[in-house]
Amino acid sequence: MVNIKKILASLVMTSALVLSSNAFAEGATDAKVRAAGEGTVAAMEKAVSLNSEGADKDQVEDALREARGLQKEFRFEGTERLRQKAGDKMRVARTQVKDGDAGAAATLQELLDMYKEMMQIYNANH
């Protein structure tokens, strides 16, 4: 009898946990992904404008770091391959900014366009 009570209590707690986590996870995840996408685009816009204004490269690198951190949370199945390509291009852009390469402006603009495209795809599906 004691074992049956333990098993029954375990099943009730497990089912309650599964149901509550599924109910809350979907709404929070959607909002979190959207916020990360919008934040990534905003950080990239900031990096592009700082670079075009001739700001200190540390400021541009800070904006790129912020975008890089946010883009890790911007995960959506439909944009995953594009996100990976953007991550590769992000490394190139950071190196170009650090080295003072003249091609950094074009690379930063390409990155911004990639993230905007990802947001369009995401918004079209949600």
Chimera marker file (.cmm) of the C-alpha trace (Angstrom):
<marker_set name="trace">
<marker id="1" x="0.000" y="0.000" z="0.000" r="1" g="1" b="0" radius="0.5"/>
<marker id="2" x="2.834" y="2.380" z="0.837" r="1" g="1" b="0" radius="0.5"/>
<marker id="3" x="4.473" y="1.709" z="-2.544" r="1" g="1" b="0" radius="0.5"/>
<marker id="4" x="1.215" y="2.360" z="-4.396" r="1" g="1" b="0" radius="0.5"/>
<marker id="5" x="0.835" y="5.718" z="-2.606" r="1" g="1" b="0" radius="0.5"/>
<marker id="6" x="4.414" y="6.671" z="-3.498" r="1" g="1" b="0" radius="0.5"/>
<marker id="7" x="3.930" y="5.725" z="-7.137" r="1" g="1" b="0" radius="0.5"/>
<marker id="8" x="0.617" y="7.576" z="-7.331" r="1" g="1" b="0" radius="0.5"/>
<marker id="9" x="2.112" y="10.696" z="-5.716" r="1" g="1" b="0" radius="0.5"/>
<marker id="10" x="5.056" y="10.557" z="-8.127" r="1" g="1" b="0" radius="0.5"/>
<marker id="11" x="2.768" y="10.292" z="-11.141" r="1" g="1" b="0" radius="0.5"/>
<marker id="12" x="0.610" y="13.199" z="-10.004" r="1" g="1" b="0" radius="0.5"/>
<marker id="13" x="3.614" y="15.444" z="-9.365" r="1" g="1" b="0" radius="0.5"/>
<marker id="14" x="5.279" y="14.501" z="-12.648" r="1" g="1" b="0" radius="0.5"/>
<marker id="15" x="2.160" y="15.144" z="-14.702" r="1" g="1" b="0" radius="0.5"/>
<marker id="16" x="1.583" y="18.485" z="-12.967" r="1" g="1" b="0" radius="0.5"/>
<marker id="17" x="5.163" y="19.510" z="-13.631" r="1" g="1" b="0" radius="0.5"/>
<marker id="18" x="4.999" y="18.536" z="-17.304" r="1" g="1" b="0" radius="0.5"/>
<marker id="19" x="1.689" y="20.294" z="-17.887" r="1" g="1" b="0" radius="0.5"/>
<marker id="20" x="2.700" y="23.505" z="-16.149" r="1" g="1" b="0" radius="0.5"/>
<marker id="21" x="6.102" y="23.733" z="-17.844" r="1" g="1" b="0" radius="0.5"/>
<marker id="22" x="4.575" y="23.201" z="-21.296" r="1" g="1" b="0" radius="0.5"/>
<marker id="23" x="1.910" y="25.818" z="-20.697" r="1" g="1" b="0" radius="0.5"/>
<marker id="24" x="4.353" y="28.505" z="-19.642" r="1" g="1" b="0" radius="0.5"/>
<marker id="25" x="7.286" y="27.626" z="-21.887" r="1" g="1" b="0" radius="0.5"/>
<marker id="26" x="5.716" y="28.443" z="-25.242" r="1" g="1" b="0" radius="0.5"/>
<marker id="27" x="4.666" y="32.022" z="-24.504" r="1" g="1" b="0" radius="0.5"/>
<marker id="28" x="7.902" y="32.898" z="-22.733" r="1" g="1" b="0" radius="0.5"/>
<marker id="29" x="10.027" y="31.361" z="-25.458" r="1" g="1" b="0" radius="0.5"/>
<marker id="30" x="8.276" y="33.291" z="-28.209" r="1" g="1" b="0" radius="0.5"/>
<marker id="31" x="8.711" y="36.593" z="-26.408" r="1" g="1" b="0" radius="0.5"/>
<marker id="32" x="12.325" y="35.813" z="-25.579" r="1" g="1" b="0" radius="0.5"/>
<marker id="33" x="13.202" y="34.926" z="-29.181" r="1" g="1" b="0" radius="0.5"/>
<marker id="34" x="11.473" y="38.033" z="-30.540" r="1" g="1" b="0" radius="0.5"/>
<marker id="35" x="13.245" y="40.266" z="-27.998" r="1" g="1" b="0" radius="0.5"/>
<marker id="36" x="16.597" y="38.692" z="-28.861" r="1" g="1" b="0" radius="0.5"/>
<marker id="37" x="15.992" y="39.224" z="-32.579" r="1" g="1" b="0" radius="0.5"/>
<marker id="38" x="14.963" y="42.832" z="-32.153" r="1" g="1" b="0" radius="0.5"/>
<marker id="39" x="17.887" y="43.450" z="-29.810" r="1" g="1" b="0" radius="0.5"/>
<marker id="40" x="20.320" y="41.915" z="-32.286" r="1" g="1" b="0" radius="0.5"/>
<marker id="41" x="19.049" y="44.153" z="-35.093" r="1" g="1" b="0" radius="0.5"/>
<marker id="42" x="19.272" y="47.219" z="-32.816" r="1" g="1" b="0" radius="0.5"/>
<marker id="43" x="22.827" y="46.357" z="-31.739" r="1" g="1" b="0" radius="0.5"/>
<marker id="44" x="23.873" y="45.858" z="-35.364" r="1" g="1" b="0" radius="0.5"/>
<marker id="45" x="22.305" y="49.187" z="-36.358" r="1" g="1" b="0" radius="0.5"/>
<marker id="46" x="24.277" y="50.780" z="-33.543" r="1" g="1" b="0" radius="0.5"/>
<marker id="47" x="27.505" y="49.114" z="-34.742" r="1" g="1" b="0" radius="0.5"/>
<marker id="48" x="26.925" y="50.238" z="-38.326" r="1" g="1" b="0" radius="0.5"/>
<marker id="49" x="26.196" y="53.830" z="-37.290" r="1" g="1" b="0" radius="0.5"/>
<marker id="50" x="29.172" y="53.983" z="-34.908" r="1" g="1" b="0" radius="0.5"/>
<marker id="51" x="31.460" y="52.651" z="-37.609" r="1" g="1" b="0" radius="0.5"/>
<marker id="52" x="30.156" y="55.097" z="-40.223" r="1" g="1" b="0" radius="0.5"/>
<marker id="53" x="30.579" y="58.009" z="-37.783" r="1" g="1" b="0" radius="0.5"/>
<marker id="54" x="34.204" y="57.022" z="-37.252" r="1" g="1" b="0" radius="0.5"/>
<marker id="55" x="33.735" y="56.156" z="-33.585" r="1" g="1" b="0" radius="0.5"/>
<marker id="56" x="36.405" y="54.418" z="-31.558" r="1" g="1" b="0" radius="0.5"/>
<marker id="57" x="36.729" y="50.783" z="-32.609" r="1" g="1" b="0" radius="0.5"/>
<marker id="58" x="36.220" y="49.680" z="-28.992" r="1" g="1" b="0" radius="0.5"/>
<marker id="59" x="32.704" y="51.132" z="-29.123" r="1" g="1" b="0" radius="0.5"/>
<marker id="60" x="31.985" y="49.293" z="-32.380" r="1" g="1" b="0" radius="0.5"/>
<marker id="61" x="33.365" y="46.072" z="-30.902" r="1" g="1" b="0" radius="0.5"/>
<marker id="62" x="31.140" y="46.519" z="-27.822" r="1" g="1" b="0" radius="0.5"/>
<marker id="63" x="28.075" y="46.820" z="-30.058" r="1" g="1" b="0" radius="0.5"/>
<marker id="64" x="29.185" y="43.708" z="-31.951" r="1" g="1" b="0" radius="0.5"/>
<marker id="65" x="29.659" y="41.820" z="-28.676" r="1" g="1" b="0" radius="0.5"/>
<marker id="66" x="26.161" y="42.797" z="-27.641" r="1" g="1" b="0" radius="0.5"/>
<marker id="67" x="24.763" y="41.609" z="-30.993" r="1" g="1" b="0" radius="0.5"/>
<marker id="68" x="26.712" y="38.378" z="-30.746" r="1" g="1" b="0" radius="0.5"/>
<marker id="69" x="25.349" y="37.652" z="-27.291" r="1" g="1" b="0" radius="0.5"/>
<marker id="70" x="21.769" y="38.369" z="-28.320" r="1" g="1" b="0" radius="0.5"/>
<marker id="71" x="21.935" y="36.404" z="-31.559" r="1" g="1" b="0" radius="0.5"/>
<marker id="72" x="22.657" y="33.260" z="-29.551" r="1" g="1" b="0" radius="0.5"/>
<marker id="73" x="19.144" y="33.538" z="-28.120" r="1" g="1" b="0" radius="0.5"/>
<marker id="74" x="17.612" y="34.352" z="-31.511" r="1" g="1" b="0" radius="0.5"/>
<marker id="75" x="16.993" y="30.747" z="-32.459" r="1" g="1" b="0" radius="0.5"/>
<marker id="76" x="14.244" y="29.789" z="-34.853" r="1" g="1" b="0" radius="0.5"/>
<marker id="77" x="14.211" y="26.680" z="-36.990" r="1" g="1" b="0" radius="0.5"/>
<marker id="78" x="13.468" y="28.575" z="-40.207" r="1" g="1" b="0" radius="0.5"/>
<marker id="79" x="16.460" y="30.879" z="-39.806" r="1" g="1" b="0" radius="0.5"/>
<marker id="80" x="19.017" y="28.551" z="-38.243" r="1" g="1" b="0" radius="0.5"/>
<marker id="81" x="21.255" y="28.237" z="-41.310" r="1" g="1" b="0" radius="0.5"/>
<marker id="82" x="21.188" y="31.981" z="-41.882" r="1" g="1" b="0" radius="0.5"/>
<marker id="83" x="22.032" y="32.511" z="-38.196" r="1" g="1" b="0" radius="0.5"/>
<marker id="84" x="25.066" y="30.246" z="-38.575" r="1" g="1" b="0" radius="0.5"/>
<marker id="85" x="26.228" y="32.182" z="-41.641" r="1" g="1" b="0" radius="0.5"/>
<marker id="86" x="25.739" y="35.427" z="-39.743" r="1" g="1" b="0" radius="0.5"/>
<marker id="87" x="27.841" y="34.046" z="-36.886" r="1" g="1" b="0" radius="0.5"/>
<marker id="88" x="30.672" y="33.325" z="-39.323" r="1" g="1" b="0" radius="0.5"/>
<marker id="89" x="30.350" y="36.793" z="-40.841" r="1" g="1" b="0" radius="0.5"/>
<marker id="90" x="30.312" y="38.265" z="-37.317" r="1" g="1" b="0" radius="0.5"/>
<marker id="91" x="33.792" y="36.831" z="-36.683" r="1" g="1" b="0" radius="0.5"/>
<marker id="92" x="35.032" y="38.379" z="-39.926" r="1" g="1" b="0" radius="0.5"/>
<marker id="93" x="33.480" y="41.748" z="-39.066" r="1" g="1" b="0" radius="0.5"/>
<marker id="94" x="35.015" y="41.793" z="-35.585" r="1" g="1" b="0" radius="0.5"/>
<marker id="95" x="38.437" y="41.065" z="-37.037" r="1" g="1" b="0" radius="0.5"/>
<marker id="96" x="38.012" y="43.771" z="-39.674" r="1" g="1" b="0" radius="0.5"/>
<marker id="97" x="36.929" y="46.333" z="-37.074" r="1" g="1" b="0" radius="0.5"/>
<marker id="98" x="39.786" y="45.387" z="-34.781" r="1" g="1" b="0" radius="0.5"/>
<marker id="99" x="42.324" y="45.699" z="-37.617" r="1" g="1" b="0" radius="0.5"/>
<marker id="100" x="40.801" y="48.924" z="-38.944" r="1" g="1" b="0" radius="0.5"/>
<marker id="101" x="40.053" y="47.317" z="-42.318" r="1" g="1" b="0" radius="0.5"/>
<marker id="102" x="38.207" y="49.537" z="-44.800" r="1" g="1" b="0" radius="0.5"/>
<marker id="103" x="35.904" y="46.632" z="-45.738" r="1" g="1" b="0" radius="0.5"/>
<marker id="104" x="34.415" y="46.555" z="-42.251" r="1" g="1" b="0" radius="0.5"/>
<marker id="105" x="31.596" y="48.938" z="-43.203" r="1" g="1" b="0" radius="0.5"/>
<marker id="106" x="30.394" y="46.673" z="-46.007" r="1" g="1" b="0" radius="0.5"/>
<marker id="107" x="30.620" y="43.568" z="-43.829" r="1" g="1" b="0" radius="0.5"/>
<marker id="108" x="28.709" y="45.251" z="-41.009" r="1" g="1" b="0" radius="0.5"/>
<marker id="109" x="25.983" y="46.320" z="-43.442" r="1" g="1" b="0" radius="0.5"/>
<marker id="110" x="25.747" y="42.754" z="-44.799" r="1" g="1" b="0" radius="0.5"/>
<marker id="111" x="25.365" y="41.478" z="-41.244" r="1" g="1" b="0" radius="0.5"/>
<marker id="112" x="22.639" y="43.991" z="-40.504" r="1" g="1" b="0" radius="0.5"/>
<marker id="113" x="20.805" y="42.941" z="-43.671" r="1" g="1" b="0" radius="0.5"/>
<marker id="114" x="21.109" y="39.271" z="-42.673" r="1" g="1" b="0" radius="0.5"/>
<marker id="115" x="19.620" y="39.914" z="-39.237" r="1" g="1" b="0" radius="0.5"/>
<marker id="116" x="16.809" y="42.005" z="-40.712" r="1" g="1" b="0" radius="0.5"/>
<marker id="117" x="16.036" y="39.167" z="-43.122" r="1" g="1" b="0" radius="0.5"/>
<marker id="118" x="15.973" y="36.735" z="-40.201" r="1" g="1" b="0" radius="0.5"/>
<marker id="119" x="13.504" y="38.976" z="-38.363" r="1" g="1" b="0" radius="0.5"/>
<marker id="120" x="11.282" y="39.151" z="-41.460" r="1" g="1" b="0" radius="0.5"/>
<marker id="121" x="11.259" y="35.353" z="-41.696" r="1" g="1" b="0" radius="0.5"/>
<marker id="122" x="10.548" y="35.054" z="-37.985" r="1" g="1" b="0" radius="0.5"/>
<marker id="123" x="7.748" y="37.628" z="-38.074" r="1" g="1" b="0" radius="0.5"/>
<marker id="124" x="6.180" y="35.953" z="-41.122" r="1" g="1" b="0" radius="0.5"/>
<marker id="125" x="5.954" y="32.677" z="-39.181" r="1" g="1" b="0" radius="0.5"/>
<marker id="126" x="4.718" y="34.105" z="-35.879" r="1" g="1" b="0" radius="0.5"/>
<link id1="1" id2="2" r="1" g="1" b="0" radius="0.2"/>
<link id1="2" id2="3" r="1" g="1" b="0" radius="0.2"/>
<link id1="3" id2="4" r="1" g="1" b="0" radius="0.2"/>
<link id1="4" id2="5" r="1" g="1" b="0" radius="0.2"/>
<link id1="5" id2="6" r="1" g="1" b="0" radius="0.2"/>
<link id1="6" id2="7" r="1" g="1" b="0" radius="0.2"/>
<link id1="7" id2="8" r="1" g="1" b="0" radius="0.2"/>
<link id1="8" id2="9" r="1" g="1" b="0" radius="0.2"/>
<link id1="9" id2="10" r="1" g="1" b="0" radius="0.2"/>
<link id1="10" id2="11" r="1" g="1" b="0" radius="0.2"/>
<link id1="11" id2="12" r="1" g="1" b="0" radius="0.2"/>
<link id1="12" id2="13" r="1" g="1" b="0" radius="0.2"/>
<link id1="13" id2="14" r="1" g="1" b="0" radius="0.2"/>
<link id1="14" id2="15" r="1" g="1" b="0" radius="0.2"/>
<link id1="15" id2="16" r="1" g="1" b="0" radius="0.2"/>
<link id1="16" id2="17" r="1" g="1" b="0" radius="0.2"/>
<link id1="17" id2="18" r="1" g="1" b="0" radius="0.2"/>
<link id1="18" id2="19" r="1" g="1" b="0" radius="0.2"/>
<link id1="19" id2="20" r="1" g="1" b="0" radius="0.2"/>
<link id1="20" id2="21" r="1" g="1" b="0" radius="0.2"/>
<link id1="21" id2="22" r="1" g="1" b="0" radius="0.2"/>
<link id1="22" id2="23" r="1" g="1" b="0" radius="0.2"/>
<link id1="23" id2="24" r="1" g="1" b="0" radius="0.2"/>
<link id1="24" id2="25" r="1" g="1" b="0" radius="0.2"/>
<link id1="25" id2="26" r="1" g="1" b="0" radius="0.2"/>
<link id1="26" id2="27" r="1" g="1" b="0" radius="0.2"/>
<link id1="27" id2="28" r="1" g="1" b="0" radius="0.2"/>
<link id1="28" id2="29" r="1" g="1" b="0" radius="0.2"/>
<link id1="29" id2="30" r="1" g="1" b="0" radius="0.2"/>
<link id1="30" id2="31" r="1" g="1" b="0" radius="0.2"/>
<link id1="31" id2="32" r="1" g="1" b="0" radius="0.2"/>
<link id1="32" id2="33" r="1" g="1" b="0" radius="0.2"/>
<link id1="33" id2="34" r="1" g="1" b="0" radius="0.2"/>
<link id1="34" id2="35" r="1" g="1" b="0" radius="0.2"/>
<link id1="35" id2="36" r="1" g="1" b="0" radius="0.2"/>
<link id1="36" id2="37" r="1" g="1" b="0" radius="0.2"/>
<link id1="37" id2="38" r="1" g="1" b="0" radius="0.2"/>
<link id1="38" id2="39" r="1" g="1" b="0" radius="0.2"/>
<link id1="39" id2="40" r="1" g="1" b="0" radius="0.2"/>
<link id1="40" id2="41" r="1" g="1" b="0" radius="0.2"/>
<link id1="41" id2="42" r="1" g="1" b="0" radius="0.2"/>
<link id1="42" id2="43" r="1" g="1" b="0" radius="0.2"/>
<link id1="43" id2="44" r="1" g="1" b="0" radius="0.2"/>
<link id1="44" id2="45" r="1" g="1" b="0" radius="0.2"/>
<link id1="45" id2="46" r="1" g="1" b="0" radius="0.2"/>
<link id1="46" id2="47" r="1" g="1" b="0" radius="0.2"/>
<link id1="47" id2="48" r="1" g="1" b="0" radius="0.2"/>
<link id1="48" id2="49" r="1" g="1" b="0" radius="0.2"/>
<link id1="49" id2="50" r="1" g="1" b="0" radius="0.2"/>
<link id1="50" id2="51" r="1" g="1" b="0" radius="0.2"/>
<link id1="51" id2="52" r="1" g="1" b="0" radius="0.2"/>
<link id1="52" id2="53" r="1" g="1" b="0" radius="0.2"/>
<link id1="53" id2="54" r="1" g="1" b="0" radius="0.2"/>
<link id1="54" id2="55" r="1" g="1" b="0" radius="0.2"/>
<link id1="55" id2="56" r="1" g="1" b="0" radius="0.2"/>
<link id1="56" id2="57" r="1" g="1" b="0" radius="0.2"/>
<link id1="57" id2="58" r="1" g="1" b="0" radius="0.2"/>
<link id1="58" id2="59" r="1" g="1" b="0" radius="0.2"/>
<link id1="59" id2="60" r="1" g="1" b="0" radius="0.2"/>
<link id1="60" id2="61" r="1" g="1" b="0" radius="0.2"/>
<link id1="61" id2="62" r="1" g="1" b="0" radius="0.2"/>
<link id1="62" id2="63" r="1" g="1" b="0" radius="0.2"/>
<link id1="63" id2="64" r="1" g="1" b="0" radius="0.2"/>
<link id1="64" id2="65" r="1" g="1" b="0" radius="0.2"/>
<link id1="65" id2="66" r="1" g="1" b="0" radius="0.2"/>
<link id1="66" id2="67" r="1" g="1" b="0" radius="0.2"/>
<link id1="67" id2="68" r="1" g="1" b="0" radius="0.2"/>
<link id1="68" id2="69" r="1" g="1" b="0" radius="0.2"/>
<link id1="69" id2="70" r="1" g="1" b="0" radius="0.2"/>
<link id1="70" id2="71" r="1" g="1" b="0" radius="0.2"/>
<link id1="71" id2="72" r="1" g="1" b="0" radius="0.2"/>
<link id1="72" id2="73" r="1" g="1" b="0" radius="0.2"/>
<link id1="73" id2="74" r="1" g="1" b="0" radius="0.2"/>
<link id1="74" id2="75" r="1" g="1" b="0" radius="0.2"/>
<link id1="75" id2="76" r="1" g="1" b="0" radius="0.2"/>
<link id1="76" id2="77" r="1" g="1" b="0" radius="0.2"/>
<link id1="77" id2="78" r="1" g="1" b="0" radius="0.2"/>
<link id1="78" id2="79" r="1" g="1" b="0" radius="0.2"/>
<link id1="79" id2="80" r="1" g="1" b="0" radius="0.2"/>
<link id1="80" id2="81" r="1" g="1" b="0" radius="0.2"/>
<link id1="81" id2="82" r="1" g="1" b="0" radius="0.2"/>
<link id1="82" id2="83" r="1" g="1" b="0" radius="0.2"/>
<link id1="83" id2="84" r="1" g="1" b="0" radius="0.2"/>
<link id1="84" id2="85" r="1" g="1" b="0" radius="0.2"/>
<link id1="85" id2="86" r="1" g="1" b="0" radius="0.2"/>
<link id1="86" id2="87" r="1" g="1" b="0" radius="0.2"/>
<link id1="87" id2="88" r="1" g="1" b="0" radius="0.2"/>
<link id1="88" id2="89" r="1" g="1" b="0" radius="0.2"/>
<link id1="89" id2="90" r="1" g="1" b="0" radius="0.2"/>
<link id1="90" id2="91" r="1" g="1" b="0" radius="0.2"/>
<link id1="91" id2="92" r="1" g="1" b="0" radius="0.2"/>
<link id1="92" id2="93" r="1" g="1" b="0" radius="0.2"/>
<link id1="93" id2="94" r="1" g="1" b="0" radius="0.2"/>
<link id1="94" id2="95" r="1" g="1" b="0" radius="0.2"/>
<link id1="95" id2="96" r="1" g="1" b="0" radius="0.2"/>
<link id1="96" id2="97" r="1" g="1" b="0" radius="0.2"/>
<link id1="97" id2="98" r="1" g="1" b="0" radius="0.2"/>
<link id1="98" id2="99" r="1" g="1" b="0" radius="0.2"/>
<link id1="99" id2="100" r="1" g="1" b="0" radius="0.2"/>
<link id1="100" id2="101" r="1" g="1" b="0" radius="0.2"/>
<link id1="101" id2="102" r="1" g="1" b="0" radius="0.2"/>
<link id1="102" id2="103" r="1" g="1" b="0" radius="0.2"/>
<link id1="103" id2="104" r="1" g="1" b="0" radius="0.2"/>
<link id1="104" id2="105" r="1" g="1" b="0" radius="0.2"/>
<link id1="105" id2="106" r="1" g="1" b="0" radius="0.2"/>
<link id1="106" id2="107" r="1" g="1" b="0" radius="0.2"/>
<link id1="107" id2="108" r="1" g="1" b="0" radius="0.2"/>
<link id1="108" id2="109" r="1" g="1" b="0" radius="0.2"/>
<link id1="109" id2="110" r="1" g="1" b="0" radius="0.2"/>
<link id1="110" id2="111" r="1" g="1" b="0" radius="0.2"/>
<link id1="111" id2="112" r="1" g="1" b="0" radius="0.2"/>
<link id1="112" id2="113" r="1" g="1" b="0" radius="0.2"/>
<link id1="113" id2="114" r="1" g="1" b="0" radius="0.2"/>
<link id1="114" id2="115" r="1" g="1" b="0" radius="0.2"/>
<link id1="115" id2="116" r="1" g="1" b="0" radius="0.2"/>
<link id1="116" id2="117" r="1" g="1" b="0" radius="0.2"/>
<link id1="117" id2="118" r="1" g="1" b="0" radius="0.2"/>
<link id1="118" id2="119" r="1" g="1" b="0" radius="0.2"/>
<link id1="119" id2="120" r="1" g="1" b="0" radius="0.2"/>
<link id1="120" id2="121" r="1" g="1" b="0" radius="0.2"/>
<link id1="121" id2="122" r="1" g="1" b="0" radius="0.2"/>
<link id1="122" id2="123" r="1" g="1" b="0" radius="0.2"/>
<link id1="123" id2="124" r="1" g="1" b="0" radius="0.2"/>
<link id1="124" id2="125" r="1" g="1" b="0" radius="0.2"/>
<link id1="125" id2="126" r="1" g="1" b="0" radius="0.2"/>
</marker_set>
